[in-house]
């Protein structure tokens, strides 16, 4: 059985990825800042700050791995905009520490969690950091022979409360305050994918030679305007939510497509079957009611 190390494996998407790897009988190691109570007994947990080169080297000296995923670092665009230096340290320099350790310890394949913002002129420091890391990984492959897959994730959501889970926070605001406030005009388009579907696809690319040394776009089947998403949430909540689109500008986010220049060609991978958007939103609503009020609603 392959031994898989997941940096950031107890984060939002990481926790779904780890669950998927476990279900497929991989031996899973998780390197993260803090543990996850629901998963810690099924994996080997190693506390690690990826900005410390010594922390990263210690892990590879202690254990052997066949596959390494890197999902760690800044995943929230707005946080990254406020912290440009920290963004580059975590998303670029720390990734190089991991790449070097993979090379020196004979890792077979490196899988990197990038973003659609890597190919956009939006996304500010976050998008820049992801594109820089993509280019560095490509060069490690060309010059040093490290096999890779780069995963460009679209708009991932689920029913778990994480800082970078936009839809959960949106639903929580709708339930608790009775309002959805949006800085844009609501016409922005996204292709949402449930985290469990994204996790399945993230392991599928590992198990097929078809995806060696390429970029893969992981998005959902459902292409929605923001206002359509808001209206779906409102309807689930019996039309009791006030939806406010401020139209103040959405400067760091793309409106209709992230693609703004000639970047590396990607294959697009879509989950089939997949979790329906309406069902996914319903699970978010139920989770918010349970987390906030200790009860589930008959929705």
Beta strands, then each sheet from edge to edge (+ up, - down):
strand 1: 3-7
strand 2: 27-32
strand 3: 44-47
strand 4: 67-70
strand 5: 109-115
strand 6: 148-153
strand 7: 155-157
strand 8: 179-182
strand 9: 189-194
strand 10: 214-218
strand 11: 222-225
strand 12: 242-245
strand 13: 266-269
sheet 1: 3+ 2+ 1+ 4+ 5+ 6+ 10+ 13+
sheet 2: 7+ 9+ 11-
sheet 3: 8+ 12+
end
